[in-house]
């Protein structure tokens, strides 16, 4: 499937302009798309940018579920990551940060950057999220202008990348940083190793992202968790965690702590105690 781009900026004059970037794979879209629209797109009057890897036989049908406010949509065949990051396997760091899925995520961010180069000045913020993110209630709106906003929890020793809110002035740099930093291996990771106190045998994607944030001097702000990673069934595609089902809440989930935090925050939000 090729790339479709429609340069239309829907947001009304005078309002903060938001773009929602759906990245990586089109997982669990049937379970999440309604809440993505009701709790993000409609609340923020946001536009949608979709750039994902071809993964499922019904990817085209999944893509059709995003049926309005879509500015860009692309599903591409997975390329060889070494075409984009020829030096990534020269690093002296172990861990899952460069497992095949991680390498393809970095390529995906590079491809998203090529799209956003055409639109970054049209928006104030871009919200990055996976399609299997079940958004339980609206995101807070009072963002700091120059900070990347990170959800609480699910850090896995680094940066929680489940739903990042990124100012437009650094969004392209952020996307390119995953591949750019590994294309200069011993000028970035090795130089920062002692300062960051990393375990060279246990570097994951979240810790790698934290390294980038420190290297780029990105300021971060933490905001309340309003979502959790879900699935369509117990047999659905997953990278690490085993998919489970919560009978009380009636949802599939991957991380129990994340699920409970999101639902507890939903209760607080409904009671007017969160923001």
C-alpha positions in Angstrom: 0.0 0.0 0.0 1.4 3.4 -0.9 1.2 6.6 1.0 -1.8 8.9 1.0 -1.4 12.5 2.2 -4.1 15.2 2.3 -2.8 18.6 3.3 -5.9 19.9 5.1 -5.6 21.5 8.5 -9.0 21.2 10.2 -8.5 22.9 13.5 -10.2 26.3 14.0 -8.1 29.4 14.1 -6.9 30.3 17.6 -7.0 26.8 18.9 -4.0 24.7 19.8 -3.4 22.3 16.9 -2.8 18.7 17.6 -1.7 15.8 15.4 -2.0 12.2 16.5 0.6 9.9 15.2 -0.2 6.2 15.0 3.0 4.3 14.6 4.6 0.8 14.3 1.8 -1.8 13.6 -2.0 -1.7 13.4 -2.7 -3.9 16.4 -6.1 -4.2 18.2 -7.6 -1.3 16.1 -11.1 -2.7 16.4 -10.9 -2.5 20.2 -9.3 1.0 20.4 -10.4 3.1 17.5 -13.7 4.3 19.1 -11.9 5.6 22.2 -9.1 7.1 20.1 -11.7 9.3 18.4 -13.9 10.0 21.4 -11.2 10.8 23.9 -8.5 12.3 21.7 -9.5 13.3 18.2 -12.8 14.8 19.1 -11.8 16.4 22.4 -8.7 18.0 20.9 -10.1 18.6 17.4 -7.0 16.7 16.3 -5.8 15.3 12.9 -4.4 11.8 12.5 -1.2 10.6 10.9 -0.7 6.9 10.4 2.6 5.4 9.4 2.8 1.6 10.1 4.5 -1.5 9.0 2.6 -4.1 7.0 1.9 -6.9 9.5 -1.5 -8.4 9.2 -3.4 -9.8 6.2 -6.3 -7.4 6.9 -4.1 -4.3 7.4 -6.1 -2.4 4.7 -9.4 -3.2 6.5 -7.9 -2.1 9.8 -6.8 1.2 8.2 -10.3 1.9 7.0 -11.5 2.1 10.6 -9.8 5.5 10.8 -12.5 7.0 8.7 -12.2 10.8 9.4 -9.7 13.5 10.2 -6.9 11.5 8.6 -4.2 13.7 7.0 -1.7 10.9 6.2 -1.9 7.1 6.0 0.8 4.7 5.0 1.5 1.0 5.4 4.8 -0.1 4.1 6.7 -3.4 3.7 9.4 -3.9 6.3 12.8 -3.0 4.9 16.2 -4.2 6.0 17.0 -2.0 9.1 20.7 -2.0 8.1 19.7 0.2 5.1 18.8 2.9 7.6 21.2 2.1 10.5 24.3 0.3 9.0 26.2 0.6 12.3 23.5 -0.4 14.8 25.0 -3.8 15.4 28.5 -2.4 16.2 27.4 -1.2 19.7 28.9 -3.0 22.7 25.4 -3.1 24.4 23.3 -6.2 24.9 19.6 -6.4 25.7 16.5 -6.2 23.6 16.9 -2.6 22.4 18.0 -3.9 19.0 15.9 -7.0 18.7 14.2 -7.1 15.3 11.0 -5.4 16.5 13.1 -2.6 18.0 15.1 -2.0 14.9 12.0 -1.8 12.8 10.5 0.6 15.3 13.5 2.9 14.8 13.0 2.6 11.0 9.3 3.4 11.5 10.2 6.6 13.4 12.5 7.6 10.5 9.6 7.2 8.1 7.3 9.1 10.3 9.8 12.0 10.3 9.7 12.1 6.5 5.9 12.8 6.7 6.0 15.2 9.6 8.7 17.4 7.8 5.8 18.5 5.6 3.5 19.4 8.5 5.5 20.3 11.7 4.8 24.0 11.3 1.1 23.4 11.0 0.7 22.1 14.5 1.6 22.9 18.1 1.9 19.3 19.4 2.0 15.8 18.1 0.8 12.9 20.2 2.6 9.6 19.5 0.7 6.4 20.3 0.4 2.7 19.3 -2.9 1.6 17.8 -3.4 -0.9 20.6 -3.7 1.9 23.2 -7.1 1.9 24.8 -7.7 5.6 25.8 -10.1 5.6 28.8 -10.6 9.4 29.2 -9.4 12.6 27.6 -5.8 13.7 27.9 -4.9 16.8 29.8 -4.4 19.9 27.7 -2.2 22.3 29.7 1.1 21.2 28.2 4.4 23.0 28.8 5.5 24.5 25.5 9.0 23.2 25.3 8.7 19.8 27.1 8.0 16.3 26.0 5.1 15.0 28.1 5.4 11.4 29.3 2.8 9.3 31.0 3.4 8.1 34.5 4.2 4.4 34.9 5.5 1.7 32.5 9.0 3.2 32.3 10.8 -0.2 32.3 13.9 1.6 33.5 13.7 4.4 30.9 11.0 6.4 29.1 7.4 5.3 28.8 6.7 5.7 25.1 3.1 4.6 25.1 1.7 8.1 24.6 4.2 10.9 24.2 3.1 14.5 23.6 5.9 16.2 21.6 6.1 19.9 20.7 6.2 20.5 17.0 9.5 22.3 17.0 11.4 19.1 18.0 9.1 16.4 16.6 11.2 15.7 13.5 14.4 15.6 15.4 12.8 13.2 17.9 11.8 10.8 15.2 15.1 10.8 13.5 17.1 10.5 16.8 16.5 6.7 17.1 18.4 6.1 13.8 20.7 9.1 13.9 22.2 8.2 17.2 23.1 4.7 16.2 24.6 5.8 13.0 27.4 7.5 15.0 28.0 4.6 17.5 31.0 5.6 19.5 30.2 9.3 19.6 27.0 8.9 21.5 26.4 5.7 23.5 29.9 5.0 24.5 30.7 8.6 25.4 27.6 8.7 27.6 28.0 5.3 29.2 29.7 6.2 32.4 27.5 9.2 33.0 24.3 7.3 32.4 25.3 4.4 34.5 23.9 1.9 32.0 24.2 -1.9 32.2 25.7 -2.7 28.8 24.1 -6.1 28.9 20.6 -5.0 29.7 19.7 -2.1 27.4 16.1 -2.0 26.3 14.2 0.3 24.0 12.9 2.4 26.9 16.4 2.9 28.3 17.7 3.7 24.8 15.0 6.3 24.5 16.1 7.8 27.9 19.7 8.0 26.6 18.5 9.9 23.6 16.5 12.3 25.8 19.6 13.0 27.9 21.8 13.3 24.9 19.4 15.8 23.2 18.7 17.6 26.5 15.0 17.1 26.2 13.0 18.4 29.1 10.2 16.0 30.3 7.0 16.5 32.2 5.0 13.6 33.7 1.2 13.5 33.2 -1.4 11.1 34.5 -1.8 7.7 32.7 -5.1 7.6 30.8 -4.6 4.5 28.8 -3.4 0.9 28.7 -2.2 -1.5 26.0 -4.9 -4.0 25.0 -5.5 -6.8 22.4 -8.3 -8.4 20.5 -7.9 -11.8 22.0 -5.6 -14.0 24.1 -3.9 -15.1 20.9 -3.3 -11.7 19.5 0.1 -10.5 18.4 2.4 -9.4 21.3 6.1 -8.6 21.5 6.8 -9.4 25.1 4.1 -9.7 27.7 1.5 -12.4 27.8 -2.0 -11.2 26.9 -4.4 -11.6 29.8 -8.1 -10.9 30.3 -9.6 -9.0 33.3 -13.1 -10.4 34.0 -14.1 -7.5 36.2 -13.2 -4.8 33.7 -14.0 -6.8 30.6 -10.8 -6.0 28.7 -7.7 -7.7 27.4 -4.5 -6.3 28.8 -0.7 -6.8 28.7 0.5 -5.1 31.9 -1.6 -5.4 35.1 0.0 -2.4 36.9 -0.7 -0.2 33.8 -4.3 -1.4 33.6 -5.1 -0.8 37.2 -3.4 2.7 37.1 -5.4 3.7 34.0 -8.7 2.6 35.5 -7.9 4.2 38.9 -7.2 7.5 37.1 -10.4 7.1 35.1 -12.3 7.0 38.4 -10.5 10.1 39.7 -11.1 11.9 36.4 -14.9 11.1 36.6 -14.9 12.4 40.1 -13.1 15.6 39.1 -10.0 14.8 41.2 -7.4 14.4 38.4 -7.6 17.6 36.3 
